[in-house]
C-alpha cells in the first residue's frame, strides 16, 4: 500500500481547515450568521473527514488487516460519513435562501457527494483490486467540497472588504 496520496490529501486538508480558521477569525463577512455558520461547519466537516479518512487506511494497515478488508472497511466508513454529512447539509441548507447558497451550488455539491457514495458502494460490492483508487476518488470528493466551501468563505470576506463592511 502506498501512503503518499493519502498523506497528501491529509496535509492539504489540514492546511485548508487551518487557513479557514484564520480567515473566519480575522475577516468580516457580509453573510448572515446562519450562512457563515453553515459554510464554516461544512468546510470543517469535509476537511476533517478528509484528514481522518486519509489516516484510517494507514492505521488499519498497522493492525494487520489484509488489503481487501482494509479498503472495504475504510470505504464503508467513508460512505456512511458522507451520507451523514449530506443529510446534515440538506437539513441546514433548507433553512437558507437561494441568495445565501445558490441552487446550482447545492446541486453540484449533492451530486458530487452522491456519486462518491455510489462509487464507494460499487467498489465495496465488487471487491475490486481498484478499491484503493475508488477510495481515493471518494476521499477527494470530500476534500473538493470542503475546498468549494472555503472558496465561498474567502470570496464573501473579500467582497465585504471591498464594500467597506
C-alpha positions as CSV (number, residue, x, y, z in Angstrom):
1,X,0.0,0.0,0.0
2,X,1.4,3.4,-1.0
3,X,0.7,6.1,1.6
4,X,1.7,9.1,-0.4
5,X,-1.7,10.1,-1.9
6,X,-3.3,9.6,1.5
7,X,-0.7,11.7,3.2
8,X,-1.0,14.4,0.6
9,X,-4.8,14.7,1.0
10,X,-4.4,14.8,4.8
11,X,-1.8,17.6,4.6
12,X,-3.9,19.7,2.1
13,X,-7.0,19.2,4.3
14,X,-5.2,20.3,7.4
15,X,-3.9,23.4,5.7
16,X,-7.3,24.2,4.3
17,X,-9.1,23.8,7.7
18,X,-6.3,25.8,9.5
19,X,-6.4,28.6,7.0
20,X,-10.2,28.7,7.1
21,X,-10.0,29.2,10.8
22,X,-7.6,32.2,10.4
23,X,-9.8,33.7,7.6
24,X,-13.0,33.3,9.5
25,X,-11.4,34.7,12.7
26,X,-9.8,37.7,11.1
27,X,-12.2,38.5,8.3
28,X,-15.6,40.2,8.4
29,X,-18.3,38.8,6.2
30,X,-21.5,40.2,4.7
31,X,-23.1,36.8,5.2
32,X,-25.8,36.2,7.7
33,X,-24.8,34.3,10.8
34,X,-26.7,31.2,9.7
35,X,-24.9,31.2,6.3
36,X,-21.5,31.9,7.7
37,X,-22.1,29.1,10.3
38,X,-23.2,26.7,7.6
39,X,-20.1,27.4,5.4
40,X,-17.6,27.1,8.2
41,X,-19.2,23.9,9.5
42,X,-19.4,22.3,6.1
43,X,-15.8,23.2,5.5
44,X,-14.8,21.7,8.8
45,X,-16.9,18.6,8.3
46,X,-15.4,17.9,4.9
47,X,-11.9,18.9,5.8
48,X,-11.8,16.8,9.0
49,X,-13.4,13.9,7.1
50,X,-10.6,14.1,4.5
51,X,-8.0,14.1,7.3
52,X,-9.4,11.3,9.3
53,X,-10.1,9.1,6.3
54,X,-6.7,9.8,4.9
55,X,-5.2,8.3,8.0
56,X,-7.7,5.5,8.5
57,X,-6.2,3.1,5.9
58,X,-2.7,3.6,7.4
59,X,-4.0,2.9,10.9
60,X,-5.9,-0.2,9.7
61,X,-2.8,-1.5,7.9
62,X,-0.8,-1.1,11.1
63,X,-3.3,-3.5,12.8
64,X,-2.6,-6.2,10.2
65,X,-5.7,-6.2,8.1
66,X,-5.5,-7.6,4.6
67,X,-5.5,-5.1,1.7
68,X,-9.0,-6.2,0.6
69,X,-10.6,-5.9,4.0
70,X,-8.7,-2.7,4.8
71,X,-10.0,-0.8,1.8
72,X,-13.5,-2.3,2.1
73,X,-13.8,-1.2,5.8
74,X,-12.4,2.2,5.0
75,X,-14.7,2.7,2.0
76,X,-17.8,1.6,4.0
77,X,-17.0,4.0,6.9
78,X,-16.2,6.9,4.4
79,X,-19.5,6.2,2.6
80,X,-21.5,6.3,5.8
81,X,-19.8,9.5,6.9
82,X,-20.5,11.2,3.6
83,X,-24.2,10.2,3.7
84,X,-24.4,11.6,7.3
85,X,-22.8,14.8,6.1
86,X,-25.2,15.1,3.2
87,X,-28.2,14.6,5.5
88,X,-26.8,17.3,7.8
89,X,-26.1,19.7,4.9
90,X,-29.5,19.1,3.4
91,X,-31.3,19.9,6.6
92,X,-29.1,23.1,7.2
93,X,-29.3,24.4,3.6
94,X,-33.1,24.0,3.5
95,X,-33.3,26.9,6.0
96,X,-31.1,29.2,3.9
97,X,-32.3,31.3,0.9
98,X,-31.2,30.9,-2.7
99,X,-29.1,34.1,-2.3
100,X,-27.2,32.6,0.6
101,X,-26.5,29.2,-1.1
102,X,-27.3,29.2,-4.8
103,X,-29.3,26.3,-6.2
104,X,-26.5,25.5,-8.7
105,X,-24.0,25.1,-5.9
106,X,-26.5,22.9,-3.9
107,X,-26.8,20.6,-7.0
108,X,-23.1,20.4,-7.6
109,X,-22.3,19.5,-4.0
110,X,-25.1,17.0,-3.6
111,X,-24.4,15.4,-7.0
112,X,-20.7,15.1,-6.3
113,X,-21.3,13.5,-2.9
114,X,-24.0,11.2,-4.2
115,X,-21.7,9.9,-7.0
116,X,-18.9,9.5,-4.5
117,X,-21.1,7.3,-2.2
118,X,-22.4,5.3,-5.1
119,X,-18.9,4.8,-6.4
120,X,-17.7,3.7,-3.0
121,X,-20.6,1.2,-2.7
122,X,-19.9,-0.2,-6.1
123,X,-16.2,-0.7,-5.2
124,X,-17.1,-2.5,-2.0
125,X,-19.7,-4.6,-3.8
126,X,-17.3,-5.9,-6.4
127,X,-14.3,-6.2,-4.2
128,X,-12.1,-4.9,-7.0
129,X,-8.3,-4.6,-6.8
130,X,-9.2,-1.0,-7.8
131,X,-10.9,-0.3,-4.4
132,X,-7.9,1.7,-3.2
133,X,-8.2,4.0,-6.2
134,X,-12.0,4.2,-5.8
135,X,-11.4,5.1,-2.1
136,X,-9.1,7.9,-3.2
137,X,-11.7,9.3,-5.5
138,X,-14.3,9.3,-2.7
139,X,-11.9,10.9,-0.4
140,X,-11.1,13.5,-3.0
141,X,-14.8,14.4,-3.2
142,X,-14.9,15.3,0.5
143,X,-11.8,17.4,0.0
144,X,-13.2,19.2,-3.1
145,X,-16.5,20.0,-1.4
146,X,-14.5,21.4,1.6
147,X,-12.4,23.5,-0.9
148,X,-15.6,24.8,-2.5
149,X,-16.9,26.0,0.8
150,X,-13.5,27.5,1.6
151,X,-13.6,29.5,-1.7
152,X,-17.1,30.8,-0.9
153,X,-16.0,31.8,2.6
154,X,-12.9,33.7,1.3
155,X,-15.0,35.3,-1.5
156,X,-17.6,36.6,0.9
157,X,-14.9,38.1,3.2
158,X,-13.1,39.7,0.2
159,X,-16.3,41.2,-1.1
160,X,-17.1,42.6,2.4
161,X,-13.7,44.2,2.5
162,X,-14.3,45.8,-0.9
163,X,-17.7,47.1,0.2
164,X,-16.1,48.6,3.3
165,X,-18.1,46.5,5.8
